[in-house]
Each structure stands twice: as structure tokens, then as C-alpha cells.
Amino acid sequence: MKRFNDFLKFRWFITPTIMPIIFWVGVFIAVVRGIIDIVWGARLRNPQLITSGIFTLFLGPVFVRMLCEWFLTFFQE
């Protein structure tokens, strides 16, 4: 009951609690998208798509992490 009361009085925030879930979903999407781009690039013999997939695979999770950290700065106590 105390947790709910803190929530109603804005002493407890939801966003820092759900941010790890949002982060891992974003990482999953970035990795899957990178793999799909690499596979399609190989099928179509498109080096630009392969390169894009490699960048998405490795830099996508970093970008998601940076966005999550930036968003959390609004909720620091």
C-alpha cells in the first residue's frame, strides 16, 4: 500500500523501473534488424545493405543505451 501511495504522490516513478525492459526490447530489435539486413544484403549481393546491417548490429544497442540514459536523466532524484 505504501508503494501505491508513493506512486500517487509522485515520490516513486515508473519510468526508472521499466527502463531496463525498454532497453532490452530495443537491443533485441536492433540486433534482429542488423541480422536481417546482413542476410538480405548477402542474398541481394548488396554491400551497402551488409554494411548497414553490421553497423546496426553493433551500434544499435549502443544507441539504444544512450537514449535510455538520456531519458533517465529527467527522472534523477
N, C-alpha and C positions, 0 to 999 in steps of 0.2 A: 504494500500500500504506500510505503514511503517513496518508492521509486516512481509510482504514478503521480503522487503529489508533487515530487520534484519536477517531473515532466510538465505538469500543468503550470507550475510556477517558473518554468524556463531555467531551472537550475541544473537540469540534465538534458543533454542534447542527443538527438537521434543520429545525426549525420556522422559523428566520430565513431559511433557504434557500427553503422552499416558500411562505412567506407572500406574496410577490408574485403567485404563481399563484392562491392562495386569494382575494386581494384582487380580481384581475381577474375571476375567476369570480363573485364576489359583486357586483361592479359590473355585469357583464353581466346577471345575474339581476334586479337592481334596476331597470335600465333597461328590460329587456324587460317586466317586470311593470308598470312605470309606463305604458309604451306600451299594453299590453293593457288596463289599467284605463281609460285615456283613450278608447280605441277603443270598448270596451264601454259606457262611460258615455255616449258620443255616440250609440251605437246605441240604447241604452235610454232616452235623454234623462234621465239621472240626473246632476244636477250634483254630488252628493256623490261619486260614483264618479270623475268627471272631476277634481275637486279632489284626491281621494286619489291618483289617478294622477299628477297634476302634482307633488304633494309627494313621492311615491315616486321619480319620475323624477329630481328634483333633490336631495332629501335622502337618498335611499337610498345612493348612492355615498359621501356624507359619513359616514353612519352606519357603513358597511362599513369605511371607512378608520379611523374612531375605534376600532372593535372590533379591527381588526388591530393598530393601535398599542398599544392596551391589552394585548392578548395578548403582543405582543413585549416589553413591559416586564418580563415574567417571565424573559426569556432574555437580558437585558443582561449584559454581562461586567463 
